[in-house]
Amino acid sequence: MSNYSTIQKDFYRESGKWLSTFKIWAKCINPNLHFIYILRKNQQLGKVPVIGFFWRLVLRHFQIKYGFQIYPETQIGEGFYLGHWGSLVINPKTIIGRNCNIAQGVTIGQQNRGKNEGSPEIGNEVWIGPNAVIVGNIKIGNNVLIAPNSYVNFNVPSDSVVSGNPAQIYPNERATEGYINYTI
């Protein structure tokens, strides 16, 4: 797997197939994959003088078009998967691990005061359901499922399901089984 690019690993998560550059471009008809492609290109080439400016403009255009507020400064592991397009906000200081799924309507934000001042760090193989809110300088462990409409502003241990508002933690060693497919 080390011979594959980050873009190929992200696209693998959608179909379970390793794609050529041409097939990746063909899949860019899907808004989710199209945005991931542009985001990764921006992360890869954003600091190159002229080319970087071009990719920043393209990214800004598609942030507005698709409703994804994800910036190239955000540290996102390989195998990133966006389930649906629209209304997604991720603070640029957030750290996201490998093989993470994020659905529509999710906000991953910074807390500006209090004991959890800062931005979240999300582990590997985390599934975040529609309209979930994750805020503050908190750590989400590996193999965690955050249920739809949950509000999480506290640390979550690995192998857990988080549900509700206020959220509650339910230990589960098989938390993301069947939710996160085609891991890299």
C-alpha positions as CSV (number, residue, x, y, z in Angstrom):
1,M,0.0,0.0,0.0
2,S,2.9,2.3,0.4
3,N,3.2,2.7,-3.4
4,Y,-0.1,4.4,-3.6
5,S,-0.7,8.1,-3.2
6,T,-2.8,9.7,-0.5
7,I,-5.4,10.5,-3.2
8,Q,-5.5,6.9,-4.3
9,K,-5.9,5.8,-0.7
10,D,-8.8,8.2,-0.2
11,F,-10.5,7.0,-3.4
12,Y,-10.0,3.4,-2.4
13,R,-12.2,3.9,0.6
14,E,-15.2,4.7,-1.7
15,S,-15.0,1.6,-3.9
16,G,-12.5,-0.8,-2.5
17,K,-10.5,-0.6,-5.8
18,W,-7.2,0.9,-6.5
19,L,-7.7,3.4,-9.3
20,S,-5.5,4.8,-12.0
21,T,-5.2,8.6,-12.3
22,F,-7.7,8.6,-15.2
23,K,-10.2,6.6,-13.2
24,I,-9.8,8.9,-10.3
25,W,-10.6,11.9,-12.6
26,A,-13.6,10.0,-13.9
27,K,-14.9,9.5,-10.3
28,C,-14.6,13.2,-9.6
29,I,-18.1,13.6,-10.9
30,N,-19.1,12.7,-7.3
31,P,-18.9,16.0,-5.3
32,N,-17.4,14.3,-2.2
33,L,-14.6,12.7,-4.2
34,H,-14.1,15.8,-6.3
35,F,-13.6,17.9,-3.1
36,I,-11.2,15.4,-1.6
37,Y,-9.2,15.4,-4.8
38,I,-8.9,19.2,-4.7
39,L,-8.2,19.4,-1.0
40,R,-5.4,16.8,-1.3
41,K,-3.9,18.6,-4.4
42,N,-4.0,21.8,-2.3
43,Q,-2.2,20.1,0.6
44,Q,0.4,18.7,-1.8
45,L,1.0,21.8,-4.0
46,G,-0.4,24.7,-2.0
47,K,3.0,26.2,-1.1
48,V,4.4,26.1,-4.6
49,P,4.4,29.7,-5.9
50,V,2.1,29.9,-8.9
51,I,0.6,26.4,-8.9
52,G,-0.3,26.8,-5.2
53,F,-2.2,30.0,-5.8
54,F,-4.2,28.2,-8.6
55,W,-5.1,25.3,-6.2
56,R,-6.1,27.7,-3.4
57,L,-8.5,29.5,-5.8
58,V,-10.0,26.2,-7.0
59,L,-10.4,25.0,-3.4
60,R,-12.1,28.2,-2.4
61,H,-14.6,27.9,-5.3
62,F,-15.5,24.3,-4.4
63,Q,-15.7,25.0,-0.7
64,I,-18.5,27.4,-1.6
65,K,-20.1,25.2,-4.2
66,Y,-20.2,22.0,-2.2
67,G,-20.5,23.5,1.4
68,F,-17.4,21.9,2.8
69,Q,-15.4,24.2,5.0
70,I,-12.2,22.1,5.3
71,Y,-8.9,23.9,4.9
72,P,-5.6,22.5,3.6
73,E,-3.9,23.2,7.0
74,T,-6.1,20.5,8.6
75,Q,-4.1,17.4,9.3
76,I,-6.1,14.5,7.8
77,G,-4.9,11.0,7.7
78,E,-5.1,8.7,4.6
79,G,-8.3,7.0,3.7
80,F,-10.5,10.1,4.4
81,Y,-14.1,9.5,3.4
82,L,-17.0,12.1,3.1
83,G,-20.3,10.3,3.1
84,H,-22.5,13.0,1.7
85,W,-21.8,16.5,0.5
86,G,-22.9,19.8,2.1
87,S,-22.7,21.7,5.3
88,L,-19.5,20.4,6.8
89,V,-17.2,22.6,9.0
90,I,-13.8,21.4,10.3
91,N,-11.5,23.8,12.2
92,P,-8.1,24.0,10.5
93,K,-6.3,23.1,13.8
94,T,-8.1,19.8,14.0
95,I,-6.2,16.5,13.6
96,I,-8.0,13.6,12.0
97,G,-6.6,10.1,11.9
98,R,-6.7,7.4,9.1
99,N,-9.8,5.8,7.7
100,C,-12.3,8.3,9.1
101,N,-15.8,8.8,7.8
102,I,-17.6,12.1,8.2
103,A,-21.2,12.6,7.3
104,Q,-23.1,15.8,6.3
105,G,-23.9,18.5,8.8
106,V,-20.9,17.8,11.0
107,T,-19.1,20.5,12.9
108,I,-15.7,19.8,14.4
109,G,-14.7,23.1,16.0
110,Q,-12.6,25.0,18.3
111,Q,-13.6,26.0,21.8
112,N,-12.4,29.5,22.7
113,R,-12.5,29.4,26.5
114,G,-12.7,27.2,29.5
115,K,-10.9,24.0,30.4
116,N,-11.2,22.5,26.9
117,E,-9.9,25.6,25.0
118,G,-8.6,24.4,21.6
119,S,-9.4,21.9,18.8
120,P,-10.1,18.2,18.7
121,E,-7.8,15.4,17.9
122,I,-9.6,12.4,16.3
123,G,-8.1,8.9,16.2
124,N,-8.1,6.3,13.5
125,E,-11.2,4.5,12.2
126,V,-13.8,7.0,13.6
127,W,-17.3,7.3,12.1
128,I,-19.0,10.6,12.7
129,G,-22.7,10.6,12.0
130,P,-24.8,13.4,10.5
131,N,-25.1,16.6,12.4
132,A,-22.7,15.6,15.2
133,V,-20.8,18.4,16.9
134,I,-17.3,17.8,18.3
135,V,-15.7,20.8,20.0
136,G,-12.8,21.7,22.2
137,N,-9.3,20.4,23.0
138,I,-10.5,16.8,23.3
139,K,-9.2,13.4,22.2
140,I,-11.4,10.9,20.4
141,G,-9.8,7.4,20.5
142,N,-9.6,4.8,17.8
143,N,-12.6,2.7,16.6
144,V,-15.2,5.2,17.8
145,L,-18.7,5.7,16.4
146,I,-20.2,9.1,17.1
147,A,-23.9,8.8,16.6
148,P,-26.0,11.3,14.6
149,N,-26.9,14.5,16.4
150,S,-24.4,13.9,19.3
151,Y,-22.7,16.8,21.1
152,V,-19.2,15.8,22.2
153,N,-17.1,18.1,24.3
154,F,-15.1,15.5,26.3
155,N,-12.5,12.9,25.7
156,V,-13.7,9.6,24.3
157,P,-11.8,6.4,24.9
158,S,-11.1,3.9,22.0
159,D,-13.6,1.2,21.2
160,S,-16.7,3.3,22.1
161,V,-20.0,4.4,20.8
162,V,-21.0,8.0,21.7
163,S,-24.7,9.0,21.5
164,G,-27.0,11.7,22.6
165,N,-27.1,15.4,23.7
166,P,-25.5,15.5,26.2
167,A,-23.5,12.5,24.8
168,Q,-22.9,9.4,26.7
169,I,-20.2,6.8,26.2
170,Y,-21.0,3.1,25.6
171,P,-18.0,0.8,25.4
172,N,-18.0,-1.4,22.4
173,E,-15.1,-3.3,20.8
174,R,-16.9,-3.6,17.5
175,A,-18.1,0.1,17.5
176,T,-17.4,0.8,13.8
177,E,-17.8,-2.7,12.4
178,G,-19.8,-2.4,9.2
179,Y,-19.6,1.4,9.2
180,I,-16.0,1.9,8.1
181,N,-15.4,-0.2,5.0
182,Y,-12.3,-0.7,2.7
183,T,-9.8,0.4,5.2
184,I,-6.3,1.1,4.1
